[in-house]
Amino acid sequence: MLVKVRQVIDRIIGAISGILFIIAVCATLIGILDRTFGLNLKTVWAEEVTRYSIIWAMFLIVGICLRRGYQTAFTLFLDKMNVKLRALFQIIIYILITLFCLLLFYYGIKSSFQNINQHSPVLQISMTYPFLSIPVGAALCLFETVSGIYVTISGQLREGI
């Protein structure tokens, strides 16, 4: 069941993040072409579109990257440990990441609603939308850390801790 949920999340979040990165690249390219060739397209919006697209894409994809191990890791000591001790440290690391994500979620929600009346300089959208990327990304990361704890514990229980 967990594997199927993760596959669906990977597919949906991966597609959304990919589209957001494509939007960011296209907006940047249009802005560069406008400035370089003096096309007078009035692309002052391109910088904000690029910024908000990349922010959303990164916060969406961070949970998947955490699960797949794309983050920087210092494994000098973990590599020398036995399987059970390594699993214990993995659970501790997941718990610390979970606590951090809970803080991100709480303060992300708080800052999203505090900035509801603030608007971006060019696009004039409520800053709630860019700030909502923080709690959404934190919630996805929380899912990954909690499921990572579950997978680690259930794997160790099967091996007979």
C-alpha positions as CSV (number, residue, x, y, z in Angstrom):
1,M,0.0,0.0,0.0
2,L,2.7,2.4,1.0
3,V,4.7,1.6,-2.2
4,K,1.6,2.4,-4.3
5,V,1.0,5.7,-2.5
6,R,4.7,6.7,-3.0
7,Q,4.5,5.8,-6.7
8,V,1.4,8.1,-7.1
9,I,3.1,10.9,-5.2
10,D,6.3,10.5,-7.3
11,R,4.3,10.6,-10.5
12,I,2.2,13.6,-9.6
13,I,4.8,15.7,-7.7
14,G,7.4,14.8,-10.3
15,A,5.2,16.0,-13.1
16,I,4.2,19.2,-11.3
17,S,7.8,20.0,-10.4
18,G,8.9,19.3,-13.9
19,I,6.3,21.7,-15.3
20,L,7.2,24.4,-12.8
21,F,10.9,24.1,-13.8
22,I,10.0,24.3,-17.5
23,I,7.9,27.4,-16.7
24,A,10.9,28.9,-14.9
25,V,13.3,28.2,-17.7
26,C,10.9,29.6,-20.3
27,A,10.3,32.8,-18.3
28,T,14.0,33.3,-17.8
29,L,14.7,32.7,-21.5
30,I,12.0,35.2,-22.5
31,G,13.4,37.7,-20.1
32,I,16.9,37.2,-21.4
33,L,15.9,37.4,-25.1
34,D,13.9,40.6,-24.3
35,R,16.8,42.3,-22.6
36,T,19.4,41.1,-25.1
37,F,17.7,41.9,-28.3
38,G,15.6,44.8,-27.1
39,L,12.3,43.3,-28.1
40,N,10.4,45.6,-25.8
41,L,8.1,42.7,-24.6
42,K,7.8,44.3,-21.1
43,T,9.0,41.1,-19.4
44,V,9.4,42.5,-15.9
45,W,7.1,39.6,-14.8
46,A,9.7,37.0,-15.9
47,E,11.8,37.3,-12.7
48,E,8.9,36.8,-10.4
49,V,7.5,33.9,-12.4
50,T,10.9,32.3,-12.4
51,R,11.4,32.8,-8.6
52,Y,8.0,31.5,-7.5
53,S,8.1,28.5,-9.9
54,I,11.5,27.4,-8.7
55,I,10.5,27.9,-5.0
56,W,7.3,25.8,-5.5
57,A,9.2,23.1,-7.5
58,M,11.9,22.7,-4.9
59,F,9.6,22.6,-1.9
60,L,7.4,20.0,-3.7
61,I,10.3,17.7,-4.7
62,V,12.3,17.8,-1.4
63,G,10.4,14.9,0.2
64,I,11.0,12.6,-2.7
65,C,14.7,13.6,-2.8
66,L,14.9,12.9,0.9
67,R,13.5,9.4,0.4
68,R,15.8,8.6,-2.5
69,G,18.9,9.9,-0.6
70,Y,19.8,12.8,-2.8
71,Q,20.7,15.0,0.1
72,T,24.3,15.4,1.3
73,A,25.2,12.8,3.9
74,F,28.2,12.2,6.0
75,T,28.3,8.4,6.3
76,L,31.8,7.8,7.6
77,F,30.5,6.4,10.9
78,L,27.3,4.9,9.6
79,D,29.3,2.7,7.1
80,K,31.3,1.2,10.0
81,M,28.2,0.3,12.0
82,N,26.2,-3.0,12.0
83,V,22.8,-3.1,10.5
84,K,20.8,-2.7,13.7
85,L,22.8,0.3,14.9
86,R,22.7,1.9,11.5
87,A,18.8,1.5,11.5
88,L,18.7,3.2,15.0
89,F,20.7,6.1,13.7
90,Q,18.5,6.3,10.6
91,I,15.4,6.5,12.8
92,I,17.0,9.3,14.9
93,I,17.9,11.2,11.8
94,Y,14.3,10.8,10.5
95,I,13.0,12.0,13.9
96,L,15.2,15.1,13.7
97,I,14.1,15.8,10.2
98,T,10.5,15.3,11.2
99,L,10.8,17.9,14.0
100,F,12.4,20.4,11.6
101,C,9.6,19.8,9.1
102,L,7.0,20.3,11.8
103,L,8.6,23.7,12.6
104,L,8.6,24.5,8.9
105,F,4.9,23.5,8.6
106,Y,3.8,25.5,11.6
107,Y,5.7,28.7,10.7
108,G,5.0,28.3,7.0
109,I,1.2,28.3,7.7
110,K,1.7,31.2,10.1
111,S,3.7,33.3,7.6
112,S,1.3,32.4,4.7
113,F,-1.7,33.8,6.6
114,Q,0.3,36.8,7.9
115,N,1.1,37.8,4.3
116,I,-2.4,37.4,2.9
117,N,-2.7,41.1,2.2
118,Q,0.8,41.6,0.9
119,H,1.1,41.5,-2.9
120,S,4.1,40.8,-5.1
121,P,5.5,43.9,-6.7
122,V,5.0,42.9,-10.4
123,L,2.4,40.2,-10.7
124,Q,0.3,41.6,-7.9
125,I,-0.6,38.2,-6.5
126,S,-1.1,37.6,-2.8
127,M,2.2,36.5,-1.2
128,T,0.2,33.8,0.5
129,Y,0.6,31.7,-2.6
130,P,4.4,31.7,-2.7
131,F,4.5,31.2,1.1
132,L,2.2,28.2,0.9
133,S,5.0,26.3,-0.8
134,I,6.7,26.0,2.6
135,P,4.0,24.1,4.5
136,V,3.0,22.1,1.5
137,G,6.6,21.0,1.0
138,A,7.0,20.4,4.7
139,A,3.8,18.2,4.8
140,L,5.2,16.1,1.9
141,C,8.5,15.8,3.7
142,L,6.7,14.8,6.9
143,F,5.0,12.0,4.9
144,E,8.3,10.8,3.7
145,T,10.0,10.9,7.1
146,V,7.2,9.2,8.9
147,S,6.9,6.5,6.2
148,G,10.7,6.2,6.4
149,I,10.6,5.5,10.1
150,Y,7.8,2.9,9.5
151,V,9.8,1.2,6.8
152,T,13.0,1.2,8.8
153,I,11.3,-0.2,11.9
154,S,9.2,-2.8,10.1
155,G,12.3,-3.9,8.2
156,Q,14.2,-4.3,11.4
157,L,11.3,-6.2,13.0
158,R,11.3,-8.6,10.1
159,E,15.0,-9.2,10.6
160,G,14.5,-9.9,14.3
161,I,15.6,-7.0,16.4
